[in-house]
Amino acid sequence: MGHFNHNLVVTIVSFMFLNCFCFMYVHGGNFQPSSWSPAHATFYGGADASGTQGGACGYENLYNQGYGINTAAVSAPLFNDGAGCGACFELVCDSSQSDYCYSNASSIIVTTTNFCPKAPEGTENAWCDPPRIHFDLSEPIFLTFAQKVAGIVPVNYRRVPCLKDGGIKFTINGHKYFFLVLVTNVAGAGDIQELYIKASNTDWQPLTRNWGDNWELNQNTLNFVGQALSFKAVASDKSEVVSMNVTPVDWEFSQTFEGSNF
């Protein structure tokens, strides 16, 4: 009888389990990439990307929220008054149009976390002025595909699915008379267009976008305090995901809870 290699079996089983675990918990939904289109890209935020923290989508600390340096402030057509927050894009520097692009650089994938505003009156040909499509990237991610001296480079971009570990995160802010929910870590289309909430003793109630990805409850918030809460999110591709009883009944403001994902 051959020798039974217990350690080898344990290693193989562990490898299979870890790979299965990763497969099960990386979400992307059924969102399909768009076709490629031309645009331009610049950078901001400093060499350590510290200046990119916060922003018009309200995500605050981008490292804590899992976005890191792969982020972009986008011009008005993509930001869409906050409805574009969380959308993911793949960019390639167009080396056929600029010698400042690294010809062998890989594409990058970034998440919309901020708004690149229109320039002050009197400024001509500003890159973020509508109807231009523009990406203001974090400096470290810009430098992966173009030289810093360029300042601005032509790119090709397309909308792609957002791949996320774990579920959508709901951070409940405010107080018992003002209820605000920050939504992060959204897979699939990435951008939430409708959000609904349900307490143990209520029907589904819509929330309205307050700013960025912060959603406000325009109902008597006292009906939701002391109740287990559920959320239903609808993305721009009309897909929806329901997260039932995400919170315990004794949830508190400023806490974050994880639900399902696309």
Secondary structure in CASP SS format (residue, H / E / C, confidence):
PFRMAT SS
TARGET T0000
AUTHOR 0000-0000-0000
METHOD secondary structure of the structure
MODEL  1
M C 1.00
G C 1.00
H C 1.00
F C 1.00
N C 1.00
H H 1.00
N H 1.00
L H 1.00
V H 1.00
V H 1.00
T H 1.00
I H 1.00
V H 1.00
S H 1.00
F H 1.00
M H 1.00
F H 1.00
L H 1.00
N H 1.00
C H 1.00
F H 1.00
C H 1.00
F H 1.00
M H 1.00
Y H 1.00
V E 1.00
H E 1.00
G C 1.00
G C 1.00
N C 1.00
F C 1.00
Q C 1.00
P C 1.00
S C 1.00
S C 1.00
W C 1.00
S E 1.00
P E 1.00
A E 1.00
H E 1.00
A E 1.00
T E 1.00
F E 1.00
Y E 1.00
G C 1.00
G C 1.00
A C 1.00
D C 1.00
A C 1.00
S H 1.00
G H 1.00
T H 1.00
Q C 1.00
G C 1.00
G C 1.00
A C 1.00
C C 1.00
G C 1.00
Y C 1.00
E C 1.00
N C 1.00
L C 1.00
Y C 1.00
N C 1.00
Q C 1.00
G C 1.00
Y C 1.00
G C 1.00
I C 1.00
N C 1.00
T E 1.00
A E 1.00
A E 1.00
V E 1.00
S C 1.00
A H 1.00
P H 1.00
L H 1.00
F H 1.00
N H 1.00
D H 1.00
G H 1.00
A C 1.00
G C 1.00
C C 1.00
G C 1.00
A C 1.00
C E 1.00
F E 1.00
E E 1.00
L E 1.00
V E 1.00
C E 1.00
D C 1.00
S C 1.00
S C 1.00
Q C 1.00
S C 1.00
D C 1.00
Y C 1.00
C E 1.00
Y C 1.00
S C 1.00
N C 1.00
A C 1.00
S C 1.00
S C 1.00
I E 1.00
I E 1.00
V E 1.00
T E 1.00
T E 1.00
T E 1.00
N E 1.00
F E 1.00
C C 1.00
P C 1.00
K C 1.00
A C 1.00
P C 1.00
E C 1.00
G C 1.00
T C 1.00
E C 1.00
N C 1.00
A C 1.00
W C 1.00
C C 1.00
D C 1.00
P C 1.00
P C 1.00
R C 1.00
I C 1.00
H E 1.00
F E 1.00
D E 1.00
L E 1.00
S E 1.00
E H 1.00
P H 1.00
I H 1.00
F H 1.00
L C 1.00
T C 1.00
F C 1.00
A E 1.00
Q C 1.00
K H 1.00
V H 1.00
A H 1.00
G C 1.00
I C 1.00
V E 1.00
P E 1.00
V E 1.00
N E 1.00
Y E 1.00
R E 1.00
R E 1.00
V E 1.00
P C 1.00
C E 1.00
L C 1.00
K E 1.00
D E 1.00
G C 1.00
G C 1.00
I C 1.00
K E 1.00
F E 1.00
T E 1.00
I E 1.00
N E 1.00
G E 1.00
H E 1.00
K C 1.00
Y C 1.00
F E 1.00
F E 1.00
L E 1.00
V E 1.00
L E 1.00
V E 1.00
T E 1.00
N C 1.00
V C 1.00
A C 1.00
G E 1.00
A C 1.00
G C 1.00
D C 1.00
I E 1.00
Q E 1.00
E E 1.00
L E 1.00
Y E 1.00
I E 1.00
K E 1.00
A E 1.00
S C 1.00
N C 1.00
T C 1.00
D C 1.00
W C 1.00
Q E 1.00
P E 1.00
L E 1.00
T E 1.00
R E 1.00
N E 1.00
W E 1.00
G C 1.00
D C 1.00
N E 1.00
W E 1.00
E E 1.00
L E 1.00
N C 1.00
Q C 1.00
N C 1.00
T H 1.00
L H 1.00
N H 1.00
F C 1.00
V C 1.00
G C 1.00
Q C 1.00
A C 1.00
L E 1.00
S E 1.00
F E 1.00
K E 1.00
A E 1.00
V E 1.00
A E 1.00
S C 1.00
D C 1.00
K C 1.00
S C 1.00
E E 1.00
V E 1.00
V E 1.00
S E 1.00
M C 1.00
N C 1.00
V C 1.00
T C 1.00
P C 1.00
V C 1.00
D C 1.00
W C 1.00
E C 1.00
F C 1.00
S C 1.00
Q E 1.00
T E 1.00
F E 1.00
E E 1.00
G C 1.00
S C 1.00
N C 1.00
F C 1.00
END
